[in-house]
Amino acid sequence: MRPYILAESNWEYLKDAKFDMAILPWGATEAHNYHLPYATDNFQAEHMVAEMARLAHEKGGNPIVLPIIPFGVNTGQSDIYLDINLNPSTQMAILTDIVEVLNRQGIHKLLIFNGHGGNNFKPLVRELGLKFPKMFISFCFFPSVIDKGSYFEEEGDHADEMETSLMLYLRPDLVLGKEKWGRGIAKKWKIKGLNEGWAWAERKWSQVSEDTGVGNPEKATAEKGERFFKGVTEKMSQLVLDICKADIEDLYE
């Protein structure tokens, strides 16, 4: 039993346990090109939170990792077979119930680990912070933690070189052979402002990408995935440790 993983814990251990914070991994269930499994975001998130919690635990932190929420916002992929969508309002209801439990039981720090680009937790965290003033709620999104360009050659944001490399490292048994890899060619907007990033609209996935990928995975390797995984989890373990040790009544300098 890893003492920082709730799913592996038992009442014999938990009845006298106290934790500094909770970590909630939140993923998605969706197509990832032809070659990666639908639960790619979940596998990545579960491995990453377990490793960053382990590292923080070894350095004196006391986090507890909650079971992953395996469905995310997939409103732009409604016609992709078995892409499972949770509306943001549904996410809010789930998150509210979880925060209510933590707040009632005296775990007043929560880090949401976002493993899916379609999830947007900022407005949810704002509203929950007002509703639960004793709680310190934060979130992170792992692709932004370190410079991807130092690890990967091809740009992309879905089933790309990065995600394929991670899965080759974490779960190679679930990655199809290279002959099955789509190229991840994605169409751009015809509207200039949307391409430049200062305006936003949701992409209709089936009209953007034939294979559901965005970014060419061709140069992916397990070695790249391992380097990136270790770089991300080492840095994020410090975030976990800092939150564990933080006094939420004295957060600013």
Phi, psi and chi 1 to 4 in degrees:
 res  aa     phi    psi   chi1   chi2   chi3   chi4
   1 MET       -  127.0 -177.3 -167.2   82.8      -
   2 ARG   -86.8  119.5  -68.5  174.0  -70.0 -178.5
   3 PRO   -68.2   -8.3   25.1  -34.9      -      -
   4 TYR  -103.3    6.5   44.0   84.5      -      -
   5 ILE  -113.6  111.3  -55.8  -68.0      -      -
   6 LEU   -60.5  -40.9  177.8   57.6      -      -
   7 ALA   -61.8  -24.6      -      -      -      -
   8 GLU   -96.1   -8.3  -62.3  176.7    5.4      -
   9 SER   -82.7  169.0  -59.5      -      -      -
  10 ASN  -139.2  168.6   49.3   60.4      -      -
  11 TRP   -66.0  -31.7 -179.5 -123.8      -      -
  12 GLU   -56.6  -39.0  172.5   63.9   24.3      -
  13 TYR   -84.2  -43.0  169.7   67.7      -      -
  14 LEU   -76.5  -21.9  -72.0  173.7      -      -
  15 LYS   -63.0  -23.8   61.3 -175.0  176.1   64.1
  16 ASP  -116.9    9.9  -62.1  -43.8      -      -
  17 ALA   -85.5  152.4      -      -      -      -
  18 LYS  -135.8  136.7  -62.4  -67.8 -179.2 -177.0
  19 PHE  -121.8  148.7  -63.8  100.8      -      -
  20 ASP   -75.1  -34.3  -61.4  -35.3      -      -
  21 MET  -161.6  164.9   64.7  176.7  -66.3      -
  22 ALA  -115.9  146.9      -      -      -      -
  23 ILE  -119.3  126.0  -55.5  170.5      -      -
  24 LEU  -114.0  106.1  176.2   63.7      -      -
  25 PRO   -76.4  137.9   24.8  -27.8      -      -
  26 TRP  -134.9  119.2 -156.6  -50.6      -      -
  27 GLY  -117.0 -136.8      -      -      -      -
  28 ALA  -166.4  162.3      -      -      -      -
  29 THR  -126.0  106.9  -60.7      -      -      -
  30 GLU  -160.8  159.7   59.2  178.2   -3.3      -
  31 ALA   -63.5  139.2      -      -      -      -
  32 HIS  -129.7   80.3  -85.2   74.6      -      -
  33 ASN    57.5 -168.5 -156.2  -47.8      -      -
  34 TYR   -79.3  -24.6  -61.9  123.1      -      -
  35 HIS  -104.3  -15.0   62.2  -71.1      -      -
  36 LEU  -105.3  151.9  -63.9 -178.3      -      -
  37 PRO   -72.0  157.4   25.2  -34.1      -      -
  38 TYR   -59.7  -29.5  -95.7   53.1      -      -
  39 ALA   -93.1   23.0      -      -      -      -
  40 THR   -50.9  -48.9  -71.4      -      -      -
  41 ASP   -60.9  -35.2  -68.6  -13.9      -      -
  42 ASN   -72.6  -44.1  -58.9  -31.6      -      -
  43 PHE   -59.2  -45.7  -70.5  123.1      -      -
  44 GLN   -62.2  -47.3  -68.7  172.2  163.1      -
  45 ALA   -64.0  -43.7      -      -      -      -
  46 GLU   -63.6  -43.2  -73.3 -174.3  -55.9      -
  47 HIS   -65.2  -41.7  -80.1   84.1      -      -
  48 MET   -67.9  -45.8  -75.3 -177.2  171.8      -
  49 VAL   -67.5  -34.8  -65.7      -      -      -
  50 ALA   -64.1  -41.2      -      -      -      -
  51 GLU   -71.8  -42.5  178.8   63.8    6.5      -
  52 MET   -70.0  -31.7   64.5 -162.4 -132.8      -
  53 ALA   -68.7  -38.3      -      -      -      -
  54 ARG   -61.7  -47.5 -179.5 -172.2   70.7   82.5
  55 LEU   -63.5  -42.4  -67.3  169.6      -      -
  56 ALA   -66.3  -38.6      -      -      -      -
  57 HIS   -61.2  -42.2 -178.8   81.1      -      -
  58 GLU   -67.6  -23.5  -70.6 -179.8   -9.7      -
  59 LYS   -93.4    5.7  -63.6  172.5 -175.4  175.3
  60 GLY   106.3    1.3      -      -      -      -
  61 GLY   -81.8  165.2      -      -      -      -
  62 ASN  -136.7   68.3 -164.8   19.1      -      -
  63 PRO   -89.3  160.2   33.9  -34.4      -      -
  64 ILE  -126.5  128.3 -174.4   71.2      -      -
  65 VAL   -92.3  121.0  175.4      -      -      -
  66 LEU   -80.1  158.5  -52.7 -178.4      -      -
  67 PRO   -59.9  148.4  -25.5   35.7      -      -
  68 ILE   -71.0  146.1 -166.6  167.8      -      -
  69 ILE   -89.4  113.6  -52.7  -63.6      -      -
  70 PRO   -88.1   -0.2   33.0  -35.5      -      -
  71 PHE  -119.9  142.4  -54.5  123.8      -      -
  72 GLY  -131.0 -171.3      -      -      -      -
  73 VAL   -75.9  115.4  176.6      -      -      -
  74 ASN  -131.0   39.7  -77.9   91.5      -      -
  75 THR   -63.8  -28.2   48.4      -      -      -
  76 GLY   -82.3   -1.6      -      -      -      -
  77 GLN  -122.7   32.0  -65.6  138.6  -17.2      -
  78 SER   -63.6  -22.6   58.7      -      -      -
  79 ASP  -101.2    6.9   56.9  -13.0      -      -
  80 ILE   -88.2  123.7  -55.6  -65.5      -      -
  81 TYR   -56.0  122.3 -167.0   53.3      -      -
  82 LEU    64.8   17.6  -74.3  177.0      -      -
  83 ASP   -70.4  118.9  -84.8   22.9      -      -
  84 ILE   -94.6  121.3  -53.0  -62.2      -      -
  85 ASN  -101.9  134.8  174.0   58.7      -      -
  86 LEU  -111.5  123.3  -73.5 -171.5      -      -
  87 ASN   -66.7  152.7  -72.4  -36.4      -      -
  88 PRO   -54.6  -34.2  -28.8   36.4      -      -
  89 SER   -66.1  -34.1   56.0      -      -      -
  90 THR   -69.1  -42.1  -52.3      -      -      -
  91 GLN   -57.7  -40.9  -73.2 -171.0  -51.7      -
  92 MET   -62.9  -41.4 -175.6   62.9  176.9      -
  93 ALA   -64.4  -43.9      -      -      -      -
  94 ILE   -63.8  -47.5  -67.0  170.5      -      -
  95 LEU   -64.8  -37.9 -164.0   52.1      -      -
  96 THR   -60.8  -43.9  -61.3      -      -      -
  97 ASP   -64.1  -40.7  -75.1   -7.6      -      -
  98 ILE   -66.0  -46.2  -66.9  170.2      -      -
  99 VAL   -62.5  -38.1  170.5      -      -      -
 100 GLU   -60.6  -41.3 -171.9  170.0   15.4      -
 101 VAL   -63.3  -48.9  171.4      -      -      -
 102 LEU   -60.4  -45.0  -62.6  174.3      -      -
 103 ASN   -61.5  -43.6 -175.3   62.5      -      -
 104 ARG   -65.9  -33.2 -177.1  173.8   67.9 -113.5
 105 GLN   -97.0    7.6  -62.6 -171.3   -4.2      -
 106 GLY    84.9   14.3      -      -      -      -
 107 ILE   -98.8   98.3  -58.8  175.4      -      -
 108 HIS   -99.5   11.8  -69.6  133.7      -      -
 109 LYS  -125.4  128.7  -59.6  172.5 -174.1  175.4
 110 LEU  -134.4  128.7  171.5   64.9      -      -
 111 LEU  -111.9  120.2  173.0   65.1      -      -
 112 ILE   -91.1  119.4  -55.6  164.5      -      -
 113 PHE   -94.4  108.8 -178.8   98.5      -      -
 114 ASN   -89.3  120.7 -178.0   18.8      -      -
 115 GLY  -106.7   10.9      -      -      -      -
 116 HIS  -140.6  126.7  168.9   58.6      -      -
 117 GLY   -63.4  -23.5      -      -      -      -
 118 GLY   -76.4  -15.2      -      -      -      -
 119 ASN   -80.4  137.8  -64.0  -28.5      -      -
 120 ASN  -132.5  102.4  179.0   16.2      -      -
 121 PHE   -92.9   -9.0  -70.5  107.7      -      -
 122 LYS   -58.0  -51.2 -174.4  177.0  -74.0 -171.9
 123 PRO   -66.0  -29.6   20.1  -31.2      -      -
 124 LEU   -68.6  -43.1  -79.5   62.5      -      -
 125 VAL   -65.5  -38.0  168.4      -      -      -
 126 ARG   -59.5  -47.6  -71.1 -176.9 -172.3  -85.1
 127 GLU   -67.9  -41.6 -173.8  169.8  -20.0      -
 128 LEU   -67.3  -34.1  -73.1  166.9      -      -
 129 GLY   -62.2  -34.1      -      -      -      -
 130 LEU   -74.2  -36.5 -169.7   61.7      -      -
 131 LYS   -76.5  -32.7 -174.8  174.5 -178.7  179.2
 132 PHE  -123.3   79.3  -62.3   95.2      -      -
 133 PRO   -65.9  -18.3   21.2  -32.3      -      -
 134 LYS   -79.8  -15.2  -69.1 -176.2  178.9  179.5
 135 MET   -87.4  141.4  -66.9  -67.4  -59.2      -
 136 PHE  -107.7  108.7  175.8   72.7      -      -
 137 ILE  -115.7  127.6  -53.4  171.7      -      -
 138 SER  -134.9  168.0   57.0      -      -      -
 139 PHE  -146.6  162.3   67.7   91.2      -      -
 140 CYS  -145.2  159.7   59.6      -      -      -
 141 PHE  -132.7  113.6 -175.3   44.1      -      -
 142 PHE   -62.7  -32.9   78.2   87.5      -      -
 143 PRO   -61.6  -18.0  -25.1   37.1      -      -
 144 SER   -93.6   -2.5  -53.5      -      -      -
 145 VAL   -69.3  -42.0  172.8      -      -      -
 146 ILE  -132.2  168.1   54.5 -179.7      -      -
 147 ASP   -73.3  106.8  178.4   18.8      -      -
 148 LYS   -59.3  -32.5  -74.6  173.0   55.5  178.2
 149 GLY   -63.9  -18.0      -      -      -      -
 150 SER   -81.2   -9.7  -60.7      -      -      -
 151 TYR  -118.7  -29.4  -64.9   81.9      -      -
 152 PHE  -130.3  151.4  -53.7  107.1      -      -
 153 GLU   -94.3  -32.8  -58.8  170.5   59.5      -
 154 GLU  -100.8  134.9  -60.7  -77.5   -9.7      -
 155 GLU   -77.4  154.7  -67.2 -174.5    1.6      -
 156 GLY   167.0  170.7      -      -      -      -
 157 ASP  -142.1    9.4   62.0   27.0      -      -
 158 HIS  -159.5  117.8 -171.8   70.2      -      -
 159 ALA    55.6   34.6      -      -      -      -
 160 ASP   -91.8 -161.9   55.3   -9.2      -      -
 161 GLU   -61.2  -40.3 -178.2 -174.6   -9.5      -
 162 MET   -63.8  -54.9  178.6 -163.4   73.4      -
 163 GLU   -65.1  -37.3  -73.4 -158.3  -59.3      -
 164 THR   -66.2  -40.7  -58.3      -      -      -
 165 SER   -62.3  -44.1  -66.1      -      -      -
 166 LEU   -60.4  -43.5  -79.5  170.8      -      -
 167 MET   -72.2  -31.3  -70.2  -57.8  -70.7      -
 168 LEU   -63.9  -30.3  -74.6  170.4      -      -
 169 TYR   -83.0  -45.1  170.4   57.6      -      -
 170 LEU   -84.5  -44.2  -62.2  171.4      -      -
 171 ARG  -140.4   65.2  -69.2  -60.5  -55.3  -91.1
 172 PRO   -61.7  -22.5   23.0  -34.3      -      -
 173 ASP   -66.1  -16.9   55.5  -50.0      -      -
 174 LEU  -105.9    5.4  -64.8  177.4      -      -
 175 VAL  -101.9  124.5 -178.5      -      -      -
 176 LEU   -69.2  161.3  -66.4 -177.6      -      -
 177 GLY   -59.7  155.7      -      -      -      -
 178 LYS   -60.2  -25.0 -159.0  164.1 -174.1  177.9
 179 GLU   -66.3  -15.1   70.6  -80.9    1.6      -
 180 LYS   -95.7   -6.9  -60.7  -69.9 -173.7 -179.2
 181 TRP   -72.2  123.7  -61.3    8.6      -      -
 182 GLY   -74.7  162.9      -      -      -      -
 183 ARG   -83.9   -8.9  -65.8 -177.3   60.2 -161.8
 184 GLY    64.9   33.1      -      -      -      -
 185 ILE   -74.8  126.1  -62.4  172.2      -      -
 186 ALA  -122.4  137.5      -      -      -      -
 187 LYS   -75.0  149.0  -64.5  179.2 -180.0  177.9
 188 LYS   -95.5  161.9  -58.3  -69.9 -173.5 -179.0
 189 TRP   -67.1  148.1  -69.0  100.5      -      -
 190 LYS   -81.8  -12.6  -67.6 -178.9  178.3  179.4
 191 ILE   -92.9  116.4  -59.5  168.6      -      -
 192 LYS   -57.3  -46.2 -176.4  179.0  179.4 -177.9
 193 GLY   -61.4  -33.0      -      -      -      -
 194 LEU   -70.2  -36.4  -64.8  174.4      -      -
 195 ASN   -68.8  -30.9  -78.7  -31.3      -      -
 196 GLU   -79.9  -13.5  -68.4  178.0   -9.4      -
 197 GLY    93.3   -8.1      -      -      -      -
 198 TRP   -88.5   -9.6   52.6  -90.8      -      -
 199 ALA  -122.2  155.5      -      -      -      -
 200 TRP  -140.0  141.4 -175.8   87.6      -      -
 201 ALA  -147.4  153.0      -      -      -      -
 202 GLU   -72.7  138.0 -174.3  168.5   51.2      -
 203 ARG   -80.1  140.0  -68.8  175.3  -70.8 -175.1
 204 LYS   -87.5  102.2 -174.1   69.8  172.4  176.3
 205 TRP   -57.5  -42.9 -142.1 -102.7      -      -
 206 SER   -68.5  -18.0   59.2      -      -      -
 207 GLN   -93.3  -13.8  -63.5  175.6   16.3      -
 208 VAL   -92.4  -40.5  168.2      -      -      -
 209 SER  -137.9  130.4  172.1      -      -      -
 210 GLU   -71.3  -36.9 -179.5  178.6  -21.0      -
 211 ASP  -101.8    6.1   53.5   32.5      -      -
 212 THR    75.0   -3.0   77.9      -      -      -
 213 GLY   -89.3  153.1      -      -      -      -
 214 VAL  -131.1   98.3  176.4      -      -      -
 215 GLY   119.7  135.4      -      -      -      -
 216 ASN   -77.6  120.9 -170.1   -6.5      -      -
 217 PRO   -86.1    1.9   33.2  -35.1      -      -
 218 GLU   -53.0  -36.3 -178.2  179.9    1.3      -
 219 LYS   -92.9   12.2  -63.6  178.9 -179.2  177.9
 220 ALA   -69.8  142.0      -      -      -      -
 221 THR  -143.1  156.1   67.1      -      -      -
 222 ALA   -62.7  -33.8      -      -      -      -
 223 GLU   -64.3  -42.1  -68.3   73.7   20.2      -
 224 LYS   -63.5  -41.5  -70.3  178.9 -179.5  178.4
 225 GLY   -61.9  -40.8      -      -      -      -
 226 GLU   -65.0  -45.0 -179.5  178.2   11.3      -
 227 ARG   -60.0  -45.5  -77.2 -175.4   58.8 -121.6
 228 PHE   -66.5  -44.0 -173.7   69.1      -      -
 229 PHE   -57.8  -46.9  178.0   85.3      -      -
 230 LYS   -68.2  -37.1  -69.4 -179.6  176.6  178.3
 231 GLY   -65.2  -43.9      -      -      -      -
 232 VAL   -66.9  -49.0  167.1      -      -      -
 233 THR   -70.3  -31.5   53.6      -      -      -
 234 GLU   -65.4  -45.6  179.5   63.0   40.2      -
 235 LYS   -67.6  -41.4 -173.3  170.6 -178.3  178.8
 236 MET   -72.1  -26.2  -65.5 -167.7   71.2      -
 237 SER   -63.3  -31.1   70.8      -      -      -
 238 GLN   -69.6  -37.4 -173.5   60.5   49.7      -
 239 LEU   -59.4  -46.3  171.3   65.2      -      -
 240 VAL   -60.8  -46.6  172.8      -      -      -
 241 LEU   -61.8  -42.3 -174.7   62.3      -      -
 242 ASP   -63.1  -40.7  -71.2  -15.0      -      -
 243 ILE   -68.2  -41.0  -64.9  174.4      -      -
 244 CYS   -55.2  -43.4  -78.3      -      -      -
 245 LYS   -87.0  -11.8  -59.9  -62.8 -174.2 -177.2
 246 ALA   -70.8  145.2      -      -      -      -
 247 ASP   -93.8  111.1  177.0   -2.9      -      -
 248 ILE   -71.7   -4.9   57.4  177.4      -      -
 249 GLU   -92.4   -3.8  -60.3  -61.9  -32.6      -
 250 ASP  -147.2   74.9 -175.6   21.7      -      -
 251 LEU  -103.2   -8.8  -70.9  171.4      -      -
 252 TYR  -120.6  151.6  -50.7  103.1      -      -
 253 GLU  -136.0      -   60.3 -176.7   10.4      -
